[in-house]
Amino acid sequence: MRIIVAGALAALVLGACAGGAVPGLMMATETVTAGSPNIVAALADPRRPEADSTRDAQRHPAEVLAFMQVRSGQRVADVGPGGGYYTRLLAVAVGDAGRVYAVDRAGTPERPRPMAAVAPDYANITHLTDGYQGWSVGEPLDAILIVQIYHDFHLPQLNLDVARINRDLFAALKPGGVLVVADHAAPDGSDLSVTSTLHRIDQAQVRQELEAAGFVLEAESAVLRNPNDDRAIRVFEGDVRGRTDQFVMRFRKPGA
């Protein structure tokens, strides 16, 4: 009987290699694309505000989520969620069986964090307000996304230990988990003073810091690149706002 079952399984695998699909066996290795059902559903979510959907043409969220390889059922974190642009998308992309942790700073009664109004609309979003340093979700994560906020870790007024943050990111992921970082590109070779003056950061600086924490750079995406951006201009200046040259890197935690 064991020989028969083993032979049947081998036949299924060989059939899949020849072009067939084996339900439940091949799904885990399928590549997520911008056209994958969970990504399409995320962008079509009717709960998304118009202010978010009108920015899709510039922010290319389908391509970013595909680059992150977001799948149904995953546990993911959105660090620095802001108004929830990516948190909403992730909540739909991972589905009801998944979980999204919005890793945020604490607000005040006078100035609550925007995510506080977003999280109640999605049963699978947990809003954390312990800050970017020292947070914990109590379970290993499949993926972490940090968009346009990594440079803020270096702002003097936040008084953060960036090396510790990166070690915490590494520890939060399960072996084989991924970290995707997108941020406004500073001129090559810039020092960290540009984080305060331009609200940008040198891509090489980010890579160096994350590799020091144990991450391995796996891939880069050019989807948010803009060669016409003058990287010596503040990201909030005039026409450059929303059109900055941005790097997108995917790191992996070594392991299974």
Wavefront OBJ file of the C-alpha trace (Angstrom):
o trace
v 0.000 0.000 0.000
v 2.805 2.407 0.869
v 4.437 1.720 -2.493
v 1.173 2.435 -4.324
v 0.609 5.730 -2.465
v 4.199 6.816 -3.012
v 3.918 6.003 -6.691
v 0.695 7.957 -7.017
v 2.263 10.987 -5.337
v 5.282 10.771 -7.598
v 2.994 10.668 -10.616
v 1.221 13.784 -9.415
v 4.492 15.634 -8.941
v 5.737 14.564 -12.377
v 2.447 15.688 -13.878
v 2.825 19.070 -12.243
v 6.363 19.419 -13.597
v 4.988 18.659 -17.053
v 2.571 21.541 -16.801
v -0.256 20.219 -14.666
v -1.329 21.725 -11.328
v -1.610 19.768 -8.121
v -4.115 21.435 -5.754
v -2.604 22.077 -2.344
v 0.845 20.903 -3.448
v 1.899 23.613 -5.881
v 0.001 26.583 -4.451
v 2.625 27.274 -1.778
v 5.319 27.825 -4.419
v 3.279 29.851 -6.916
v 4.681 33.308 -7.512
v 2.448 36.183 -6.449
v 1.948 38.755 -9.215
v 0.173 42.090 -9.456
v -2.695 40.163 -11.025
v -3.013 37.501 -8.308
v -6.575 37.293 -6.936
v -5.664 38.430 -3.421
v -3.819 41.500 -4.757
v -6.634 42.415 -7.139
v -9.160 42.067 -4.305
v -7.039 44.311 -2.057
v -7.036 47.178 -4.543
v -10.761 46.746 -5.218
v -11.691 46.869 -1.521
v -14.673 49.293 -1.277
v -13.562 50.419 2.188
v -10.535 52.162 0.718
v -10.964 55.952 0.737
v -10.833 57.775 -2.576
v -7.736 59.603 -1.375
v -5.937 56.243 -1.324
v -7.164 54.819 -4.619
v -6.343 58.010 -6.528
v -2.698 57.619 -5.430
v -2.399 54.091 -6.793
v -1.132 55.252 -10.182
v 1.892 56.833 -8.503
v 2.459 54.351 -5.685
v 2.061 51.104 -7.687
v 0.771 49.113 -4.697
v -0.045 45.969 -6.683
v 3.549 45.679 -7.830
v 4.906 46.425 -4.338
v 2.696 43.770 -2.718
v 3.647 41.276 -5.431
v 7.324 42.061 -4.815
v 6.652 41.355 -1.137
v 4.989 38.056 -2.152
v 2.002 38.584 0.157
v -0.167 35.485 0.457
v -3.447 34.575 2.076
v -3.099 33.447 5.678
v 0.184 35.233 6.349
v 1.100 37.178 9.479
v 2.582 40.521 8.423
v 3.521 43.864 9.962
v 3.197 47.346 8.492
v 5.728 49.464 10.361
v 4.837 53.148 10.333
v 1.317 52.719 8.909
v 0.407 56.411 8.834
v -3.114 56.729 7.499
v -3.295 53.038 6.659
v -2.698 53.090 2.906
v -0.799 49.787 2.919
v -2.386 48.419 6.085
v -5.801 48.290 4.405
v -4.343 46.583 1.349
v -2.466 44.030 3.422
v -5.567 43.224 5.483
v -7.437 42.122 2.365
v -4.413 40.491 0.729
v -3.760 38.150 3.685
v -7.478 37.444 4.073
v -9.554 36.494 7.083
v -7.120 33.752 8.038
v -4.234 36.216 8.106
v -3.256 38.979 10.507
v -1.807 42.457 10.012
v 0.017 44.274 12.783
v 0.129 48.047 12.346
v 3.278 49.057 14.256
v 2.673 52.679 15.162
v 3.689 55.443 17.518
v 1.447 56.472 20.393
v -0.974 59.308 19.804
v -2.657 61.693 22.211
v -6.325 62.489 22.856
v -5.803 65.719 20.973
v -3.884 64.111 18.120
v -4.764 60.413 17.819
v -2.898 58.332 15.268
v -4.861 57.994 11.983
v -4.652 54.205 12.204
v -6.884 54.292 15.281
v -9.815 55.083 12.992
v -8.832 52.504 10.354
v -8.243 49.358 12.407
v -11.873 48.895 13.567
v -12.968 48.474 9.926
v -10.839 45.332 9.556
v -11.182 42.404 11.942
v -7.685 41.132 11.140
v -5.769 44.367 11.909
v -4.109 44.797 15.303
v -3.002 48.356 16.006
v 0.122 48.573 18.163
v 1.154 51.924 19.652
v 4.360 51.000 21.482
v 6.508 52.790 18.911
v 8.976 51.533 16.341
v 11.351 50.135 18.953
v 10.752 47.236 21.314
v 7.424 46.105 19.860
v 6.300 42.475 19.880
v 3.335 40.637 18.390
v 3.718 37.295 20.167
v 3.998 35.201 17.010
v 6.558 34.868 14.201
v 5.862 36.987 11.147
v 5.998 35.996 7.507
v 6.757 39.485 6.252
v 7.331 43.090 7.313
v 6.743 46.193 5.199
v 8.319 49.601 5.867
v 7.336 52.323 3.393
v 8.735 55.870 3.510
v 9.419 55.660 7.246
v 12.817 54.005 7.640
v 14.586 57.357 7.306
v 12.559 58.624 10.285
v 14.299 56.104 12.532
v 17.336 58.373 12.288
v 15.561 61.610 13.223
v 17.322 62.998 16.328
v 14.054 64.068 17.940
v 12.791 60.475 18.016
v 15.875 59.320 19.929
v 15.772 55.784 18.521
v 18.399 53.062 18.519
v 18.334 52.061 14.846
v 20.595 49.051 15.310
v 18.214 47.750 17.977
v 15.202 48.359 15.725
v 16.799 46.304 12.991
v 17.640 43.502 15.376
v 14.011 43.551 16.544
v 12.818 43.350 12.933
v 15.079 40.360 12.370
v 13.845 38.645 15.540
v 10.184 39.282 14.654
v 10.416 37.315 11.409
v 10.325 33.567 11.167
v 13.283 31.929 9.384
v 12.833 32.591 5.682
v 10.622 35.626 6.336
v 11.011 38.792 4.272
v 11.442 42.489 4.976
v 10.558 44.992 2.241
v 11.789 48.570 2.625
v 10.836 51.448 0.323
v 12.035 54.982 0.933
v 12.896 58.315 -0.655
v 16.360 58.073 -2.211
v 18.988 60.604 -1.162
v 22.018 61.451 -3.305
v 24.466 58.550 -3.312
v 26.945 58.797 -0.474
v 24.809 61.177 1.618
v 25.347 61.194 5.359
v 22.522 60.818 7.849
v 21.933 64.560 8.159
v 19.711 64.336 5.068
v 17.098 62.454 7.070
v 16.273 65.709 8.865
v 16.873 68.168 6.028
v 15.534 66.288 3.005
v 13.566 63.425 4.608
v 15.512 61.026 2.417
v 18.162 58.376 3.023
v 20.971 56.834 1.006
v 20.000 53.359 -0.191
v 23.476 52.033 0.581
v 23.090 53.207 4.185
v 19.868 51.230 4.603
v 21.380 48.118 3.080
v 24.443 48.322 5.287
v 22.371 48.698 8.452
v 20.034 45.817 7.667
v 22.788 43.462 6.617
v 24.542 44.260 9.902
v 21.421 42.930 11.666
v 21.645 39.627 9.770
v 19.381 40.278 6.784
v 20.357 39.168 3.288
v 19.458 41.383 0.332
v 17.447 39.227 -2.042
v 16.099 41.569 -4.706
v 15.429 45.164 -5.728
v 12.477 46.627 -7.604
v 12.578 49.672 -9.885
v 8.811 50.178 -9.789
v 9.061 53.416 -7.759
v 12.176 54.779 -9.425
v 12.006 58.267 -10.951
v 15.223 59.370 -12.678
v 13.808 62.880 -13.096
v 13.694 63.500 -9.347
v 16.320 65.892 -8.011
v 17.319 63.905 -4.952
v 18.806 67.027 -3.339
v 15.307 68.522 -2.862
v 13.083 67.987 0.188
v 10.379 65.423 -0.468
v 7.659 67.915 0.424
v 8.704 70.550 -2.133
v 6.214 71.489 -4.853
v 5.907 69.038 -7.722
v 8.300 66.505 -6.223
v 5.800 65.534 -3.528
v 4.497 62.079 -4.357
v 6.933 61.729 -7.257
v 10.247 61.133 -5.538
v 12.806 58.613 -6.677
v 12.305 55.672 -4.316
v 14.273 52.484 -3.865
v 12.520 49.232 -2.969
v 14.547 46.382 -1.501
v 13.550 42.923 -0.311
v 15.622 41.303 2.416
v 15.278 37.786 3.745
v 16.014 36.294 7.140
v 18.151 33.229 6.469
v 16.518 29.934 7.281
v 13.874 27.532 6.085
l 1 2 3 4 5 6 7 8 9 10 11 12 13 14 15 16 17 18 19 20 21 22 23 24 25 26 27 28 29 30 31 32 33 34 35 36 37 38 39 40 41 42 43 44 45 46 47 48 49 50 51 52 53 54 55 56 57 58 59 60 61 62 63 64 65 66 67 68 69 70 71 72 73 74 75 76 77 78 79 80 81 82 83 84 85 86 87 88 89 90 91 92 93 94 95 96 97 98 99 100 101 102 103 104 105 106 107 108 109 110 111 112 113 114 115 116 117 118 119 120 121 122 123 124 125 126 127 128 129 130 131 132 133 134 135 136 137 138 139 140 141 142 143 144 145 146 147 148 149 150 151 152 153 154 155 156 157 158 159 160 161 162 163 164 165 166 167 168 169 170 171 172 173 174 175 176 177 178 179 180 181 182 183 184 185 186 187 188 189 190 191 192 193 194 195 196 197 198 199 200 201 202 203 204 205 206 207 208 209 210 211 212 213 214 215 216 217 218 219 220 221 222 223 224 225 226 227 228 229 230 231 232 233 234 235 236 237 238 239 240 241 242 243 244 245 246 247 248 249 250 251 252 253 254 255 256
